[in-house]
Amino acid sequence: MEINWVIIGIVIAVVIVLIVLTNRKNQKEKKKLTDVLNNDFKKAEKERVDAEDSANEK
């Protein structure tokens, strides 16, 4: 039984391509999710300003 190096090489190349494509897609989705989560939250404005709260803000 002889090892067919051509088929093994093709399979390894396909696996590497699939890993790279999956990684790129995940990075794009991660960036989209990060942008959505960072821009989705709107800080509620206070109607009354407390002296204690404003002293700590800079």
PQR file of N, CA, C, O and H, with PARSE charges and radii, in Angstrom:
ATOM      1  N   MET A   1       0.839  -1.172   0.000 -0.4000 1.5000
ATOM      2  CA  MET A   1       0.000   0.000   0.000 -0.0000 2.0000
ATOM      3  C   MET A   1       0.887   1.239   0.000  0.5500 1.7000
ATOM      4  O   MET A   1       1.706   1.434   0.898 -0.5500 1.4000
ATOM      5  N   GLU A   2       0.713   2.049  -0.997 -0.4000 1.5000
ATOM      6  CA  GLU A   2       1.540   3.228  -1.162 -0.0000 2.0000
ATOM      7  C   GLU A   2       0.760   4.478  -0.737  0.5500 1.7000
ATOM      8  O   GLU A   2      -0.444   4.581  -0.970 -0.5500 1.4000
ATOM      9  H   GLU A   2       0.048   1.890  -1.727  0.4000 1.0000
ATOM     10  N   ILE A   3       1.464   5.420  -0.114 -0.4000 1.5000
ATOM     11  CA  ILE A   3       0.839   6.666   0.318 -0.0000 2.0000
ATOM     12  C   ILE A   3       0.720   7.589  -0.880  0.5500 1.7000
ATOM     13  O   ILE A   3       1.690   7.817  -1.603 -0.5500 1.4000
ATOM     14  H   ILE A   3       2.443   5.337   0.075  0.4000 1.0000
ATOM     15  N   ASN A   4      -0.476   8.115  -1.081 -0.4000 1.5000
ATOM     16  CA  ASN A   4      -0.707   9.034  -2.182 -0.0000 2.0000
ATOM     17  C   ASN A   4      -0.538  10.463  -1.646  0.5500 1.7000
ATOM     18  O   ASN A   4      -1.467  11.034  -1.075 -0.5500 1.4000
ATOM     19  H   ASN A   4      -1.264   7.930  -0.494  0.4000 1.0000
ATOM     20  N   TRP A   5       0.658  11.031  -1.838 -0.4000 1.5000
ATOM     21  CA  TRP A   5       1.007  12.336  -1.287 -0.0000 2.0000
ATOM     22  C   TRP A   5       0.248  13.469  -1.959  0.5500 1.7000
ATOM     23  O   TRP A   5       0.032  14.515  -1.347 -0.5500 1.4000
ATOM     24  H   TRP A   5       1.413  10.567  -2.301  0.4000 1.0000
ATOM     25  N   VAL A   6      -0.156  13.280  -3.196 -0.4000 1.5000
ATOM     26  CA  VAL A   6      -0.893  14.332  -3.903 -0.0000 2.0000
ATOM     27  C   VAL A   6      -2.256  14.552  -3.251  0.5500 1.7000
ATOM     28  O   VAL A   6      -2.660  15.692  -3.022 -0.5500 1.4000
ATOM     29  H   VAL A   6       0.019  12.430  -3.694  0.4000 1.0000
ATOM     30  N   ILE A   7      -2.956  13.475  -2.956 -0.4000 1.5000
ATOM     31  CA  ILE A   7      -4.280  13.598  -2.331 -0.0000 2.0000
ATOM     32  C   ILE A   7      -4.154  14.152  -0.919  0.5500 1.7000
ATOM     33  O   ILE A   7      -4.964  14.983  -0.507 -0.5500 1.4000
ATOM     34  H   ILE A   7      -2.627  12.549  -3.142  0.4000 1.0000
ATOM     35  N   ILE A   8      -3.163  13.708  -0.184 -0.4000 1.5000
ATOM     36  CA  ILE A   8      -2.943  14.220   1.172 -0.0000 2.0000
ATOM     37  C   ILE A   8      -2.632  15.720   1.118  0.5500 1.7000
ATOM     38  O   ILE A   8      -3.126  16.482   1.949 -0.5500 1.4000
ATOM     39  H   ILE A   8      -2.505  13.033  -0.519  0.4000 1.0000
ATOM     40  N   GLY A   9      -1.829  16.143   0.161 -0.4000 1.5000
ATOM     41  CA  GLY A   9      -1.502  17.566  -0.001 -0.0000 2.0000
ATOM     42  C   GLY A   9      -2.729  18.395  -0.334  0.5500 1.7000
ATOM     43  O   GLY A   9      -2.904  19.489   0.202 -0.5500 1.4000
ATOM     44  H   GLY A   9      -1.427  15.524  -0.514  0.4000 1.0000
ATOM     45  N   ILE A  10      -3.587  17.881  -1.219 -0.4000 1.5000
ATOM     46  CA  ILE A  10      -4.808  18.594  -1.588 -0.0000 2.0000
ATOM     47  C   ILE A  10      -5.735  18.728  -0.382  0.5500 1.7000
ATOM     48  O   ILE A  10      -6.300  19.796  -0.147 -0.5500 1.4000
ATOM     49  H   ILE A  10      -3.445  16.992  -1.654  0.4000 1.0000
ATOM     50  N   VAL A  11      -5.890  17.657   0.373 -0.4000 1.5000
ATOM     51  CA  VAL A  11      -6.758  17.688   1.556 -0.0000 2.0000
ATOM     52  C   VAL A  11      -6.232  18.690   2.585  0.5500 1.7000
ATOM     53  O   VAL A  11      -7.010  19.446   3.166 -0.5500 1.4000
ATOM     54  H   VAL A  11      -5.431  16.789   0.182  0.4000 1.0000
ATOM     55  N   ILE A  12      -4.934  18.698   2.809 -0.4000 1.5000
ATOM     56  CA  ILE A  12      -4.344  19.639   3.765 -0.0000 2.0000
ATOM     57  C   ILE A  12      -4.539  21.078   3.287  0.5500 1.7000
ATOM     58  O   ILE A  12      -4.849  21.959   4.088 -0.5500 1.4000
ATOM     59  H   ILE A  12      -4.302  18.084   2.336  0.4000 1.0000
ATOM     60  N   ALA A  13      -4.359  21.322   1.987 -0.4000 1.5000
ATOM     61  CA  ALA A  13      -4.554  22.672   1.449 -0.0000 2.0000
ATOM     62  C   ALA A  13      -5.997  23.130   1.619  0.5500 1.7000
ATOM     63  O   ALA A  13      -6.239  24.282   1.979 -0.5500 1.4000
ATOM     64  H   ALA A  13      -4.107  20.606   1.335  0.4000 1.0000
ATOM     65  N   VAL A  14      -6.958  22.247   1.365 -0.4000 1.5000
ATOM     66  CA  VAL A  14      -8.374  22.595   1.520 -0.0000 2.0000
ATOM     67  C   VAL A  14      -8.689  22.896   2.983  0.5500 1.7000
ATOM     68  O   VAL A  14      -9.421  23.842   3.274 -0.5500 1.4000
ATOM     69  H   VAL A  14      -6.762  21.311   1.072  0.4000 1.0000
ATOM     70  N   VAL A  15      -8.153  22.113   3.893 -0.4000 1.5000
ATOM     71  CA  VAL A  15      -8.391  22.347   5.323 -0.0000 2.0000
ATOM     72  C   VAL A  15      -7.820  23.699   5.744  0.5500 1.7000
ATOM     73  O   VAL A  15      -8.460  24.434   6.496 -0.5500 1.4000
ATOM     74  H   VAL A  15      -7.558  21.345   3.656  0.4000 1.0000
ATOM     75  N   ILE A  16      -6.630  24.029   5.270 -0.4000 1.5000
ATOM     76  CA  ILE A  16      -6.025  25.322   5.616 -0.0000 2.0000
ATOM     77  C   ILE A  16      -6.864  26.473   5.074  0.5500 1.7000
ATOM     78  O   ILE A  16      -7.069  27.470   5.766 -0.5500 1.4000
ATOM     79  H   ILE A  16      -6.110  23.432   4.659  0.4000 1.0000
ATOM     80  N   VAL A  17      -7.351  26.343   3.841 -0.4000 1.5000
ATOM     81  CA  VAL A  17      -8.195  27.388   3.252 -0.0000 2.0000
ATOM     82  C   VAL A  17      -9.480  27.550   4.060  0.5500 1.7000
ATOM     83  O   VAL A  17      -9.908  28.675   4.314 -0.5500 1.4000
ATOM     84  H   VAL A  17      -7.185  25.533   3.278  0.4000 1.0000
ATOM     85  N   LEU A  18     -10.094  26.452   4.464 -0.4000 1.5000
ATOM     86  CA  LEU A  18     -11.317  26.527   5.267 -0.0000 2.0000
ATOM     87  C   LEU A  18     -11.064  27.199   6.616  0.5500 1.7000
ATOM     88  O   LEU A  18     -11.892  27.981   7.084 -0.5500 1.4000
ATOM     89  H   LEU A  18      -9.745  25.538   4.258  0.4000 1.0000
ATOM     90  N   ILE A  19      -9.949  26.905   7.229 -0.4000 1.5000
ATOM     91  CA  ILE A  19      -9.616  27.526   8.518 -0.0000 2.0000
ATOM     92  C   ILE A  19      -9.416  29.028   8.347  0.5500 1.7000
ATOM     93  O   ILE A  19      -9.903  29.812   9.161 -0.5500 1.4000
ATOM     94  H   ILE A  19      -9.276  26.270   6.849  0.4000 1.0000
ATOM     95  N   VAL A  20      -8.713  29.435   7.306 -0.4000 1.5000
ATOM     96  CA  VAL A  20      -8.475  30.863   7.068 -0.0000 2.0000
ATOM     97  C   VAL A  20      -9.788  31.594   6.799  0.5500 1.7000
ATOM     98  O   VAL A  20     -10.019  32.669   7.352 -0.5500 1.4000
ATOM     99  H   VAL A  20      -8.318  28.798   6.644  0.4000 1.0000
ATOM    100  N   LEU A  21     -10.651  31.021   5.954 -0.4000 1.5000
ATOM    101  CA  LEU A  21     -11.930  31.669   5.644 -0.0000 2.0000
ATOM    102  C   LEU A  21     -12.826  31.772   6.878  0.5500 1.7000
ATOM    103  O   LEU A  21     -13.482  32.792   7.090 -0.5500 1.4000
ATOM    104  H   LEU A  21     -10.463  30.147   5.505  0.4000 1.0000
ATOM    105  N   THR A  22     -12.850  30.727   7.680 -0.4000 1.5000
ATOM    106  CA  THR A  22     -13.650  30.747   8.905 -0.0000 2.0000
ATOM    107  C   THR A  22     -13.129  31.810   9.871  0.5500 1.7000
ATOM    108  O   THR A  22     -13.911  32.525  10.498 -0.5500 1.4000
ATOM    109  H   THR A  22     -12.317  29.898   7.508  0.4000 1.0000
ATOM    110  N   ASN A  23     -11.824  31.907   9.985 -0.4000 1.5000
ATOM    111  CA  ASN A  23     -11.221  32.894  10.878 -0.0000 2.0000
ATOM    112  C   ASN A  23     -11.551  34.309  10.423  0.5500 1.7000
ATOM    113  O   ASN A  23     -11.874  35.159  11.253 -0.5500 1.4000
ATOM    114  H   ASN A  23     -11.189  31.326   9.476  0.4000 1.0000
ATOM    115  N   ARG A  24     -11.477  34.580   9.124 -0.4000 1.5000
ATOM    116  CA  ARG A  24     -11.799  35.912   8.607 -0.0000 2.0000
ATOM    117  C   ARG A  24     -13.264  36.259   8.862  0.5500 1.7000
ATOM    118  O   ARG A  24     -13.582  37.376   9.270 -0.5500 1.4000
ATOM    119  H   ARG A  24     -11.214  33.890   8.449  0.4000 1.0000
ATOM    120  N   LYS A  25     -14.150  35.298   8.620 -0.4000 1.5000
ATOM    121  CA  LYS A  25     -15.581  35.556   8.839 -0.0000 2.0000
ATOM    122  C   LYS A  25     -15.851  35.834  10.309  0.5500 1.7000
ATOM    123  O   LYS A  25     -16.628  36.730  10.639 -0.5500 1.4000
ATOM    124  H   LYS A  25     -13.892  34.391   8.288  0.4000 1.0000
ATOM    125  N   ASN A  26     -15.216  35.074  11.193 -0.4000 1.5000
ATOM    126  CA  ASN A  26     -15.407  35.287  12.626 -0.0000 2.0000
ATOM    127  C   ASN A  26     -14.898  36.662  13.053  0.5500 1.7000
ATOM    128  O   ASN A  26     -15.514  37.311  13.898 -0.5500 1.4000
ATOM    129  H   ASN A  26     -14.585  34.346  10.924  0.4000 1.0000
ATOM    130  N   GLN A  27     -13.785  37.113  12.483 -0.4000 1.5000
ATOM    131  CA  GLN A  27     -13.253  38.425  12.828 -0.0000 2.0000
ATOM    132  C   GLN A  27     -14.197  39.533  12.371  0.5500 1.7000
ATOM    133  O   GLN A  27     -14.386  40.522  13.079 -0.5500 1.4000
ATOM    134  H   GLN A  27     -13.284  36.586  11.796  0.4000 1.0000
ATOM    135  N   LYS A  28     -14.792  39.369  11.184 -0.4000 1.5000
ATOM    136  CA  LYS A  28     -15.751  40.361  10.696 -0.0000 2.0000
ATOM    137  C   LYS A  28     -16.981  40.406  11.597  0.5500 1.7000
ATOM    138  O   LYS A  28     -17.457  41.484  11.949 -0.5500 1.4000
ATOM    139  H   LYS A  28     -14.638  38.566  10.608  0.4000 1.0000
ATOM    140  N   GLU A  29     -17.490  39.242  11.965 -0.4000 1.5000
ATOM    141  CA  GLU A  29     -18.662  39.183  12.842 -0.0000 2.0000
ATOM    142  C   GLU A  29     -18.349  39.754  14.220  0.5500 1.7000
ATOM    143  O   GLU A  29     -19.191  40.417  14.826 -0.5500 1.4000
ATOM    144  H   GLU A  29     -17.103  38.366  11.679  0.4000 1.0000
ATOM    145  N   LYS A  30     -17.145  39.498  14.714 -0.4000 1.5000
ATOM    146  CA  LYS A  30     -16.740  40.027  16.013 -0.0000 2.0000
ATOM    147  C   LYS A  30     -16.683  41.551  15.964  0.5500 1.7000
ATOM    148  O   LYS A  30     -17.112  42.217  16.907 -0.5500 1.4000
ATOM    149  H   LYS A  30     -16.461  38.959  14.222  0.4000 1.0000
ATOM    150  N   LYS A  31     -16.158  42.107  14.876 -0.4000 1.5000
ATOM    151  CA  LYS A  31     -16.087  43.561  14.732 -0.0000 2.0000
ATOM    152  C   LYS A  31     -17.487  44.163  14.659  0.5500 1.7000
ATOM    153  O   LYS A  31     -17.749  45.196  15.275 -0.5500 1.4000
ATOM    154  H   LYS A  31     -15.809  41.567  14.110  0.4000 1.0000
ATOM    155  N   LYS A  32     -18.382  43.531  13.915 -0.4000 1.5000
ATOM    156  CA  LYS A  32     -19.755  44.033  13.820 -0.0000 2.0000
ATOM    157  C   LYS A  32     -20.436  44.007  15.187  0.5500 1.7000
ATOM    158  O   LYS A  32     -21.099  44.969  15.574 -0.5500 1.4000
ATOM    159  H   LYS A  32     -18.169  42.693  13.414  0.4000 1.0000
ATOM    160  N   LEU A  33     -20.269  42.908  15.911 -0.4000 1.5000
ATOM    161  CA  LEU A  33     -20.892  42.774  17.225 -0.0000 2.0000
ATOM    162  C   LEU A  33     -20.328  43.804  18.198  0.5500 1.7000
ATOM    163  O   LEU A  33     -21.072  44.396  18.981 -0.5500 1.4000
ATOM    164  H   LEU A  33     -19.730  42.126  15.596  0.4000 1.0000
ATOM    165  N   THR A  34     -19.024  44.015  18.150 -0.4000 1.5000
ATOM    166  CA  THR A  34     -18.401  45.005  19.021 -0.0000 2.0000
ATOM    167  C   THR A  34     -18.933  46.397  18.721  0.5500 1.7000
ATOM    168  O   THR A  34     -19.226  47.160  19.642 -0.5500 1.4000
ATOM    169  H   THR A  34     -18.420  43.534  17.514  0.4000 1.0000
ATOM    170  N   ASP A  35     -19.059  46.734  17.448 -0.4000 1.5000
ATOM    171  CA  ASP A  35     -19.599  48.045  17.074 -0.0000 2.0000
ATOM    172  C   ASP A  35     -21.041  48.199  17.537  0.5500 1.7000
ATOM    173  O   ASP A  35     -21.417  49.253  18.051 -0.5500 1.4000
ATOM    174  H   ASP A  35     -18.821  46.114  16.700  0.4000 1.0000
ATOM    175  N   VAL A  36     -21.842  47.170  17.362 -0.4000 1.5000
ATOM    176  CA  VAL A  36     -23.242  47.238  17.773 -0.0000 2.0000
ATOM    177  C   VAL A  36     -23.343  47.400  19.289  0.5500 1.7000
ATOM    178  O   VAL A  36     -24.118  48.222  19.778 -0.5500 1.4000
ATOM    179  H   VAL A  36     -21.537  46.314  16.944  0.4000 1.0000
ATOM    180  N   LEU A  37     -22.574  46.629  20.019 -0.4000 1.5000
ATOM    181  CA  LEU A  37     -22.656  46.711  21.478 -0.0000 2.0000
ATOM    182  C   LEU A  37     -22.118  48.038  22.007  0.5500 1.7000
ATOM    183  O   LEU A  37     -22.636  48.569  22.990 -0.5500 1.4000
ATOM    184  H   LEU A  37     -21.945  45.960  19.622  0.4000 1.0000
ATOM    185  N   ASN A  38     -21.084  48.574  21.361 -0.4000 1.5000
ATOM    186  CA  ASN A  38     -20.538  49.856  21.814 -0.0000 2.0000
ATOM    187  C   ASN A  38     -21.462  51.021  21.475  0.5500 1.7000
ATOM    188  O   ASN A  38     -21.527  51.986  22.237 -0.5500 1.4000
ATOM    189  H   ASN A  38     -20.664  48.143  20.563  0.4000 1.0000
ATOM    190  N   ASN A  39     -22.168  50.958  20.370 -0.4000 1.5000
ATOM    191  CA  ASN A  39     -23.003  52.077  19.932 -0.0000 2.0000
ATOM    192  C   ASN A  39     -24.459  51.926  20.349  0.5500 1.7000
ATOM    193  O   ASN A  39     -25.222  52.886  20.248 -0.5500 1.4000
ATOM    194  H   ASN A  39     -22.115  50.174  19.751  0.4000 1.0000
ATOM    195  N   ASP A  40     -24.861  50.765  20.808 -0.4000 1.5000
ATOM    196  CA  ASP A  40     -26.253  50.516  21.149 -0.0000 2.0000
ATOM    197  C   ASP A  40     -26.631  51.130  22.490  0.5500 1.7000
ATOM    198  O   ASP A  40     -27.756  51.594  22.670 -0.5500 1.4000
ATOM    199  H   ASP A  40     -24.241  49.985  20.890  0.4000 1.0000
ATOM    200  N   PHE A  41     -25.711  51.132  23.412 -0.4000 1.5000
ATOM    201  CA  PHE A  41     -26.003  51.608  24.762 -0.0000 2.0000
ATOM    202  C   PHE A  41     -25.972  53.127  24.791  0.5500 1.7000
ATOM    203  O   PHE A  41     -24.963  53.743  24.445 -0.5500 1.4000
ATOM    204  H   PHE A  41     -24.796  50.755  23.266  0.4000 1.0000
ATOM    205  N   LYS A  42     -27.056  53.714  25.196 -0.4000 1.5000
ATOM    206  CA  LYS A  42     -27.133  55.164  25.357 -0.0000 2.0000
ATOM    207  C   LYS A  42     -27.247  55.470  26.839  0.5500 1.7000
ATOM    208  O   LYS A  42     -28.138  54.970  27.526 -0.5500 1.4000
ATOM    209  H   LYS A  42     -27.875  53.213  25.476  0.4000 1.0000
ATOM    210  N   LYS A  43     -26.346  56.286  27.313 -0.4000 1.5000
ATOM    211  CA  LYS A  43     -26.322  56.621  28.723 -0.0000 2.0000
ATOM    212  C   LYS A  43     -27.504  57.521  29.059  0.5500 1.7000
ATOM    213  O   LYS A  43     -27.742  58.530  28.396 -0.5500 1.4000
ATOM    214  H   LYS A  43     -25.622  56.692  26.755  0.4000 1.0000
ATOM    215  N   ALA A  44     -28.231  57.145  30.087 -0.4000 1.5000
ATOM    216  CA  ALA A  44     -29.391  57.933  30.513 -0.0000 2.0000
ATOM    217  C   ALA A  44     -28.900  59.216  31.173  0.5500 1.7000
ATOM    218  O   ALA A  44     -27.995  59.210  32.008 -0.5500 1.4000
ATOM    219  H   ALA A  44     -28.037  56.326  30.626  0.4000 1.0000
ATOM    220  N   GLU A  45     -29.518  60.296  30.776 -0.4000 1.5000
ATOM    221  CA  GLU A  45     -29.134  61.575  31.352 -0.0000 2.0000
ATOM    222  C   GLU A  45     -29.856  61.780  32.678  0.5500 1.7000
ATOM    223  O   GLU A  45     -31.033  61.453  32.827 -0.5500 1.4000
ATOM    224  H   GLU A  45     -30.254  60.301  30.098  0.4000 1.0000
ATOM    225  N   LYS A  46     -29.128  62.321  33.619 -0.4000 1.5000
ATOM    226  CA  LYS A  46     -29.719  62.598  34.924 -0.0000 2.0000
ATOM    227  C   LYS A  46     -30.465  63.915  34.867  0.5500 1.7000
ATOM    228  O   LYS A  46     -30.010  64.880  34.252 -0.5500 1.4000
ATOM    229  H   LYS A  46     -28.172  62.586  33.498  0.4000 1.0000
ATOM    230  N   GLU A  47     -31.613  63.941  35.513 -0.4000 1.5000
ATOM    231  CA  GLU A  47     -32.383  65.180  35.579 -0.0000 2.0000
ATOM    232  C   GLU A  47     -31.818  66.112  36.648  0.5500 1.7000
ATOM    233  O   GLU A  47     -31.851  67.335  36.509 -0.5500 1.4000
ATOM    234  H   GLU A  47     -31.982  63.157  36.012  0.4000 1.0000
ATOM    235  N   ARG A  48     -31.307  65.518  37.700 -0.4000 1.5000
ATOM    236  CA  ARG A  48     -30.792  66.301  38.806 -0.0000 2.0000
ATOM    237  C   ARG A  48     -29.320  65.968  38.983  0.5500 1.7000
ATOM    238  O   ARG A  48     -28.945  64.795  38.961 -0.5500 1.4000
ATOM    239  H   ARG A  48     -31.280  64.525  37.814  0.4000 1.0000
ATOM    240  N   VAL A  49     -28.501  66.958  39.155 -0.4000 1.5000
ATOM    241  CA  VAL A  49     -27.065  66.746  39.344 -0.0000 2.0000
ATOM    242  C   VAL A  49     -26.770  66.754  40.831  0.5500 1.7000
ATOM    243  O   VAL A  49     -27.085  67.707  41.545 -0.5500 1.4000
ATOM    244  H   VAL A  49     -28.806  67.910  39.174  0.4000 1.0000
ATOM    245  N   ASP A  50     -26.154  65.659  41.282 -0.4000 1.5000
ATOM    246  CA  ASP A  50     -25.769  65.584  42.689 -0.0000 2.0000
ATOM    247  C   ASP A  50     -24.365  66.158  42.858  0.5500 1.7000
ATOM    248  O   ASP A  50     -23.500  65.942  42.010 -0.5500 1.4000
ATOM    249  H   ASP A  50     -25.898  64.885  40.702  0.4000 1.0000
ATOM    250  N   ALA A  51     -24.140  66.877  43.933 -0.4000 1.5000
ATOM    251  CA  ALA A  51     -22.824  67.456  44.189 -0.0000 2.0000
ATOM    252  C   ALA A  51     -21.789  66.364  44.409  0.5500 1.7000
ATOM    253  O   ALA A  51     -20.634  66.516  44.013 -0.5500 1.4000
ATOM    254  H   ALA A  51     -24.843  67.052  44.622  0.4000 1.0000
ATOM    255  N   GLU A  52     -22.188  65.278  45.030 -0.4000 1.5000
ATOM    256  CA  GLU A  52     -21.249  64.191  45.292 -0.0000 2.0000
ATOM    257  C   GLU A  52     -20.849  63.485  44.007  0.5500 1.7000
ATOM    258  O   GLU A  52     -19.689  63.111  43.832 -0.5500 1.4000
ATOM    259  H   GLU A  52     -23.127  65.155  45.352  0.4000 1.0000
ATOM    260  N   ASP A  53     -21.813  63.303  43.104 -0.4000 1.5000
ATOM    261  CA  ASP A  53     -21.516  62.637  41.831 -0.0000 2.0000
ATOM    262  C   ASP A  53     -20.660  63.500  40.926  0.5500 1.7000
ATOM    263  O   ASP A  53     -19.735  62.993  40.292 -0.5500 1.4000
ATOM    264  H   ASP A  53     -22.755  63.607  43.245  0.4000 1.0000
ATOM    265  N   SER A  54     -20.942  64.779  40.852 -0.4000 1.5000
ATOM    266  CA  SER A  54     -20.211  65.642  39.934 -0.0000 2.0000
ATOM    267  C   SER A  54     -18.788  65.931  40.426  0.5500 1.7000
ATOM    268  O   SER A  54     -17.923  66.289  39.627 -0.5500 1.4000
ATOM    269  H   SER A  54     -21.693  65.191  41.368  0.4000 1.0000
ATOM    270  N   ALA A  55     -18.539  65.782  41.725 -0.4000 1.5000
ATOM    271  CA  ALA A  55     -17.204  66.031  42.252 -0.0000 2.0000
ATOM    272  C   ALA A  55     -16.228  64.946  41.793  0.5500 1.7000
ATOM    273  O   ALA A  55     -15.034  65.212  41.656 -0.5500 1.4000
ATOM    274  H   ALA A  55     -19.242  65.491  42.374  0.4000 1.0000
ATOM    275  N   ASN A  56     -16.714  63.743  41.558 -0.4000 1.5000
ATOM    276  CA  ASN A  56     -15.842  62.634  41.167 -0.0000 2.0000
ATOM    277  C   ASN A  56     -15.645  62.550  39.651  0.5500 1.7000
ATOM    278  O   ASN A  56     -14.751  61.843  39.186 -0.5500 1.4000
ATOM    279  H   ASN A  56     -17.684  63.527  41.669  0.4000 1.0000
ATOM    280  N   GLU A  57     -16.453  63.247  38.890 -0.4000 1.5000
ATOM    281  CA  GLU A  57     -16.353  63.185  37.436 -0.0000 2.0000
ATOM    282  C   GLU A  57     -15.344  64.212  36.931  0.5500 1.7000
ATOM    283  O   GLU A  57     -15.350  65.366  37.360 -0.5500 1.4000
ATOM    284  H   GLU A  57     -17.180  63.821  39.268  0.4000 1.0000
ATOM    285  N   LYS A  58     -14.501  63.790  36.039 -0.4000 1.5000
ATOM    286  CA  LYS A  58     -13.555  64.722  35.415 -0.0000 2.0000
ATOM    287  C   LYS A  58     -13.379  64.360  33.989  0.5500 1.7000
ATOM    288  O   LYS A  58     -12.623  65.017  33.274 -0.5500 1.4000
ATOM    289  H   LYS A  58     -14.496  62.853  35.691  0.4000 1.0000
TER
END
